[in-house]
Amino acid sequence: MGRYTFRLPDIGEGIAEAEIVAWHVKVGDTVEEDGRLADMMTDKATVEMESPVSGKVIEVAGDAGDVIAIGSPLVVIEVEGAGNEEGDGPSGSGAQAVEPARPAPPELAEAPVAETPPAPVPAPAMERQQAAPPPPAPEPVAAPPPASHAKVLASPAVRKRAADLGIDLGEVRPAEDGRVRHGDLDAFLAYNAAGGFRPAGRKGKDEHVRVIGLRRRIAENMAASKRHIPHFAYVEEYDVTALEEARAQLNAARGERPRLTMLPFLITAICRLLPDFPMLNAHYDDEAGVVRRHGSVHLGIAAQTPAGLMVPVIRDAQDRNLWQLAAEIARLGAAARDGSAKSSELSGSTLTVTSLGPMGGVATTPVINRPEVAIIGPNRIVERPMFVKDASGIERIEKRKLMNISMSCDHRVVDGWDAASFAQELKTLIETPALLLVS
């Protein structure tokens, strides 16, 4: 039998280390060639490590959440025949190793075996009784008092209902026969409604959850963003009644094309305006003290996935029409949720849009996706009465669809005037959707 040490390979250009997100094996498991070993996460993506050999796992380098350097031992596998590093020591700190049996040193093996000393002669029974006093008799334990409703006559269904409601049947006065019925429970509840006999909720469990993998990356990025960037927020209200009507008409005639949501319209409006507001489509390099304005709009779309928040990127969003944007949003969202998104599709955004859809709240203050300098968050659509001027200029009350759009900006790069001017230009395009459909 030999030992095969599998070292963490170079899994990306410029990557020096990776975090163990999850183990698929443990010490003592048998793994087949190409079998799953562990999921490793870098700054760019999560990569699945596969075993190059078949054998028994005898060491693993750490727990989920530990960071391993490229080239360090990840797993040691016992294989048939000679391994690649026979006699190699433990694979690093935190390794869980199974120590092989070692032969005894020659000097110990040849040493004479000492004779077993004679067992002590037991003392007579009387002496043993006098030497060890009898243990004190245990104190009687009081029996728990019987439940107050143990002697109450009631059917099993009534007893279960009372237990679910938290009612002691001994406190319920039966109407007849001394037997508690459902009607007696109803009367008890009616006269004791203020007692709150149904529990307010159920008790959860205390947990300690280690912050690892994508959740740790999110925590680190958000903390760095709030620590380094002086955020300011700007919120404006938009009348999207006409836009929603146009969207419904386009969807009714979409054929095989993807269904349009609000996002493709918003992205189109943003891309239309950014050439006039280049300070919003930029990165701020803290160390170099340089603002890099981008000509292309690589728009990040914040997406919630089972693993946490991810930001897939629509490359060159300014070159796509409404239908192409809708298709790319759907494709990237599905790839982020099922874990098939490539690292190039999850990095390089120049501006981010974050939307919670119907749960978007009235207003939000989203955290900027560093090193970007702005993030835009559409909120949910609500219907409210508003004063609207008709063709003759007379105001009348109409039910309108309204939506707030929130912006967070880096005050080192974006002034309040810039944000307000952009929001007002955006308001014109959103409230006049015909402008979005002409070149």
C-alpha positions in Angstrom: 0.0 0.0 0.0 1.2 3.5 -0.8 0.3 7.1 0.0 -0.9 9.5 -2.7 -0.9 13.2 -1.7 -3.3 15.3 -3.7 -2.1 18.9 -3.7 -4.4 21.8 -4.4 -3.8 22.6 -8.1 -3.5 26.0 -9.7 -7.2 26.7 -10.4 -7.0 30.2 -11.9 -4.6 32.8 -13.0 -3.4 34.9 -10.1 -5.1 32.7 -7.5 -2.8 32.1 -4.5 -5.3 30.3 -2.1 -8.7 28.9 -2.0 -11.3 28.3 0.8 -12.7 24.9 1.6 -16.5 25.4 1.1 -17.6 21.7 1.6 -16.1 18.3 1.9 -17.6 15.4 0.0 -15.4 12.8 1.8 -14.1 12.2 5.3 -11.2 10.2 6.8 -11.9 6.5 6.3 -14.1 6.9 3.2 -13.2 5.1 0.0 -13.1 7.3 -3.1 -13.1 6.3 -6.7 -11.0 7.9 -9.4 -12.7 11.2 -10.6 -14.8 11.1 -7.5 -15.8 14.3 -5.7 -13.4 15.4 -2.9 -14.3 19.0 -2.0 -15.6 22.3 -3.2 -13.0 25.0 -3.2 -13.9 28.7 -3.5 -11.6 31.5 -4.9 -12.3 35.1 -5.4 -13.8 34.3 -8.8 -15.7 31.1 -8.6 -16.3 27.8 -6.8 -14.4 24.8 -8.2 -15.1 21.1 -7.6 -12.0 19.0 -6.8 -11.9 15.5 -8.1 -9.7 12.6 -7.0 -7.0 11.6 -9.5 -6.8 8.1 -8.0 -8.9 5.4 -6.2 -8.3 4.5 -2.6 -9.0 5.2 1.0 -8.9 8.7 2.4 -6.5 8.8 5.4 -6.0 12.6 5.8 -7.9 15.8 4.9 -6.4 19.3 5.2 -8.7 21.2 7.5 -12.4 21.9 7.9 -15.0 23.8 5.8 -14.0 27.5 6.0 -10.3 26.9 6.2 -8.1 28.6 3.6 -5.5 26.4 1.7 -2.6 27.7 -0.3 -2.1 26.6 -3.9 0.2 23.6 -3.9 -0.5 22.6 -0.3 -1.7 19.0 0.4 -5.5 18.8 0.3 -6.1 15.0 0.7 -3.9 12.0 1.4 -5.2 8.8 -0.1 -4.0 5.2 0.6 -3.7 3.5 -2.7 -2.8 0.0 -4.1 0.9 -0.1 -5.0 3.3 2.8 -4.6 2.0 6.3 -4.1 3.5 9.5 -5.2 5.0 10.6 -1.9 5.7 7.6 0.3 6.7 8.5 3.8 5.4 12.1 3.4 4.3 13.6 6.7 1.0 15.0 7.7 -0.5 17.3 5.1 -0.6 20.5 7.1 -2.2 22.1 10.1 -5.7 20.9 11.0 -5.2 17.6 9.2 -7.2 14.7 10.6 -4.9 11.7 10.1 -5.3 8.0 10.7 -1.9 6.9 12.1 -0.7 3.6 10.7 0.5 0.9 13.1 4.2 1.1 13.8 6.4 -1.9 14.9 7.9 -1.7 18.4 11.5 -0.7 18.7 14.0 -3.6 18.7 15.2 -2.9 22.3 11.6 -3.1 23.5 10.8 -6.2 21.4 13.8 -8.1 22.9 13.3 -7.0 26.5 12.2 -9.8 28.9 8.5 -9.7 29.9 8.1 -8.7 33.5 6.4 -11.2 35.7 2.9 -10.3 36.8 2.9 -9.3 40.5 0.7 -11.5 42.7 -2.8 -10.2 43.3 -3.5 -8.9 46.8 -5.2 -11.2 49.2 -8.8 -10.1 49.7 -9.7 -9.1 53.2 -12.4 -11.0 55.1 -15.9 -10.1 54.4 -16.5 -8.6 57.9 -13.4 -6.3 57.5 -14.6 -5.2 54.1 -18.0 -4.3 55.5 -16.4 -2.3 58.3 -13.9 -0.5 56.0 -16.6 0.6 53.6 -19.6 2.1 55.2 -22.8 1.4 53.4 -24.0 4.2 51.1 -26.7 6.5 52.4 -30.2 5.5 51.4 -31.5 7.7 48.5 -34.0 10.2 49.6 -37.5 9.5 48.3 -38.4 11.5 45.3 -41.8 13.1 45.4 -44.0 11.8 42.6 -45.1 14.5 40.2 -48.6 15.7 40.9 -51.1 14.2 38.5 -52.4 16.5 35.7 -55.4 18.4 36.8 -57.4 17.1 33.8 -56.4 13.5 34.3 -59.8 12.7 35.9 -61.8 14.9 33.6 -64.0 12.9 31.3 -63.4 13.9 27.7 -62.9 12.2 24.3 -59.4 11.9 22.8 -60.3 14.5 20.2 -61.3 17.0 22.9 -58.1 16.3 24.8 -56.0 16.8 21.7 -57.7 20.1 20.9 -57.3 21.3 24.5 -53.6 20.4 24.4 -53.1 22.2 21.1 -54.8 25.3 22.6 -52.8 25.0 25.9 -56.0 24.6 28.0 -56.0 22.7 31.2 -59.2 20.6 31.0 -59.5 20.8 34.8 -60.4 24.5 34.4 -63.2 23.8 31.9 -66.7 23.5 33.4 -68.7 20.8 31.5 -72.3 21.7 30.7 -73.7 18.2 31.4 -72.8 14.7 32.4 -69.5 15.9 33.8 -67.9 15.2 30.3 -66.1 18.1 28.6 -67.2 18.5 25.0 -66.1 20.7 22.1 -68.9 23.1 22.9 -67.5 23.5 26.5 -64.1 24.4 25.0 -65.8 27.0 22.7 -67.6 28.5 25.7 -64.3 28.6 27.7 -62.5 30.3 24.9 -65.3 32.8 24.4 -65.3 33.8 28.1 -61.5 33.7 28.4 -60.4 35.2 25.1 -58.1 37.7 26.9 -56.2 34.8 28.4 -54.4 34.0 25.2 -54.4 30.2 25.5 -52.9 29.6 22.1 -49.1 30.1 22.2 -47.8 33.1 20.4 -45.4 31.0 18.4 -43.1 28.0 18.4 -39.7 27.9 19.9 -36.8 27.8 17.6 -33.4 26.3 18.3 -30.1 28.1 19.2 -27.5 27.7 16.6 -23.9 28.7 15.9 -23.4 28.9 12.1 -19.9 29.3 10.8 -19.7 32.0 8.1 -17.9 30.4 5.3 -17.8 30.3 1.5 -19.9 32.7 -0.5 -21.5 34.1 2.7 -18.1 35.1 4.1 -17.2 36.7 0.7 -20.4 38.7 0.9 -19.7 39.8 4.5 -16.2 40.8 3.7 -17.1 42.8 0.5 -20.0 44.5 2.2 -17.9 45.5 5.2 -15.2 46.8 3.0 -17.7 48.8 0.9 -19.3 50.5 4.0 -15.8 51.0 5.6 -14.2 52.7 2.5 -17.1 54.3 0.7 -19.0 57.4 2.0 -22.5 56.4 0.8 -25.3 58.8 0.1 -28.8 57.8 -1.0 -31.2 59.5 -3.4 -34.8 58.3 -3.9 -37.3 59.6 -6.6 -40.9 58.6 -7.4 -41.8 57.5 -10.9 -45.2 57.1 -12.6 -44.9 53.9 -14.5 -48.5 53.6 -15.6 -47.7 54.2 -19.3 -44.7 52.0 -19.1 -46.7 49.1 -17.6 -49.3 49.5 -20.4 -46.5 49.4 -23.0 -44.9 46.4 -21.4 -48.3 44.5 -21.4 -48.8 45.3 -25.1 -45.3 44.1 -26.0 -45.7 40.9 -24.0 -49.0 40.1 -25.6 -47.3 40.1 -29.0 -43.9 38.6 -28.0 -44.4 35.2 -29.7 -41.4 33.0 -28.9 -39.4 35.8 -27.4 -38.8 36.0 -23.6 -41.3 37.8 -21.4 -40.4 41.4 -20.6 -40.2 42.5 -17.0 -39.5 46.0 -15.7 -35.7 45.4 -15.7 -35.0 45.5 -19.5 -36.8 48.9 -19.7 -34.8 50.3 -16.7 -31.5 49.0 -18.1 -32.3 50.5 -21.5 -33.0 53.9 -19.9 -29.8 53.7 -17.8 -27.7 52.8 -20.8 -29.3 55.7 -22.8 -28.2 58.2 -20.1 -24.8 57.0 -19.0 -22.8 58.7 -21.8 -24.1 62.0 -20.4 -23.3 60.9 -16.8 -19.9 59.1 -17.1 -19.1 59.6 -13.4 -21.7 56.9 -12.6 -20.3 54.2 -14.9 -16.9 54.2 -13.2 -14.5 52.5 -10.7 -12.7 54.2 -8.0 -9.2 52.9 -7.2 -8.5 53.8 -3.6 -4.8 53.0 -3.6 -4.0 54.8 -6.9 -6.4 57.7 -6.3 -7.8 57.3 -9.8 -11.3 57.2 -11.2 -11.6 55.0 -14.2 -14.7 55.9 -16.3 -15.9 53.1 -18.6 -17.3 53.6 -22.1 -19.0 50.2 -22.2 -21.8 49.4 -19.7 -21.1 46.0 -18.1 -24.3 45.9 -15.9 -24.3 43.8 -12.8 -27.7 42.3 -11.8 -27.8 41.3 -8.1 -29.4 37.9 -7.9 -30.5 35.9 -4.9 -29.4 32.3 -5.1 -29.5 29.3 -2.7 -25.8 30.0 -1.8 -26.3 33.7 -1.3 -26.2 36.9 -3.2 -24.4 36.9 -6.5 -23.9 39.5 -9.2 -23.9 38.1 -12.8 -22.9 40.7 -15.4 -24.5 41.6 -18.7 -21.6 42.5 -21.0 -22.0 45.5 -23.2 -25.6 46.1 -22.1 -25.7 49.2 -24.3 -25.6 47.1 -27.5 -28.7 45.0 -26.6 -32.4 45.6 -27.3 -35.2 44.9 -24.9 -35.7 41.3 -25.9 -32.0 40.5 -25.8 -31.7 42.1 -22.4 -34.6 40.0 -21.1 -33.1 36.8 -22.5 -29.7 37.5 -21.0 -31.2 38.4 -17.6 -33.0 35.1 -17.6 -30.0 33.1 -18.7 -27.6 34.7 -16.2 -30.1 34.4 -13.3 -30.6 30.6 -14.0 -26.8 30.1 -14.3 -26.2 31.8 -10.9 -28.9 29.8 -9.2 -27.8 26.4 -10.4 -24.1 27.2 -10.0 -23.1 26.9 -13.6 -22.1 30.6 -14.0 -18.5 31.1 -15.2 -16.2 33.3 -13.2 -16.1 35.8 -16.2 -19.9 36.1 -15.9 -19.6 37.0 -12.2 -17.0 39.8 -12.3 -16.1 43.0 -14.1 -19.4 45.0 -13.7 -19.2 48.8 -14.0 -22.6 49.6 -12.5 -25.1 47.4 -10.6 -28.9 47.2 -10.5 -30.5 45.4 -7.5 -34.1 44.5 -7.5 -36.3 42.5 -5.1 -39.3 42.7 -7.4 -42.7 42.7 -5.5 -40.8 42.6 -2.2 -38.8 45.7 -3.1 -40.2 47.9 -0.3 -41.0 51.6 -0.5 -37.4 52.7 -0.6 -34.0 51.1 -0.1 -30.4 52.1 0.6 -28.4 49.4 -1.3 -24.7 48.9 -0.6 -22.4 49.8 -3.5 -20.6 47.0 -5.2 -17.0 48.1 -4.7 -15.0 49.3 -6.7 -18.1 50.7 -8.5 -19.4 54.1 -7.5 -23.1 53.7 -7.7 -25.9 51.2 -7.4 -29.6 51.5 -8.5 -32.5 49.8 -6.8 -36.0 49.9 -8.3 -38.7 49.3 -5.6 -42.1 47.7 -5.8 -44.9 49.2 -7.8 -47.9 50.5 -5.9 -51.3 51.9 -7.0 -52.3 55.3 -5.6 -54.7 58.1 -6.5 -53.0 61.1 -8.1 -53.9 64.5 -9.6 -53.5 64.2 -13.4 -54.1 67.0 -16.0 -56.3 66.0 -18.9 -56.0 67.3 -22.4 -57.7 70.6 -21.5 -55.3 71.2 -18.6 -57.9 70.4 -15.9 -56.7 68.3 -13.0 -58.6 65.2 -12.1 -57.9 62.2 -9.8 -56.8 59.0 -11.4 -55.5 55.7 -10.1 -51.8 55.5 -11.1 -49.0 53.0 -10.8 -46.1 54.4 -9.0 -42.6 53.1 -8.2 -39.7 54.6 -6.3 -36.1 54.2 -7.6 -33.4 54.4 -5.0 -29.7 55.2 -5.7 -26.7 54.9 -3.5 -23.6 56.8 -4.7 -20.0 57.2 -3.7 -19.7 60.8 -2.5 -16.0 60.9 -3.3 -16.9 60.6 -7.0 -20.5 61.5 -7.4 -22.0 64.8 -6.2 -25.6 65.1 -5.1 -26.3 67.3 -8.1 -25.1 64.6 -10.4 -27.3 61.9 -8.8 -30.4 64.2 -8.8 -29.8 65.2 -12.4 -29.5 61.6 -13.5 -32.6 60.6 -11.5 -34.7 63.4 -13.2 -33.5 62.4 -16.7 -34.3 58.8 -15.9 -37.7 59.9 -14.7 -38.4 61.5 -18.1 -37.5 58.3 -20.0 -39.4 56.0 -17.6 -42.6 58.1 -17.7 -42.4 58.5 -21.5 -41.7 54.9 -22.7 -42.0 55.8 -26.3 -38.6 57.5 -26.0 -37.1 54.1 -25.0 -38.4 52.4 -28.2 -36.9 54.9 -30.6 -33.2 55.2 -31.4 
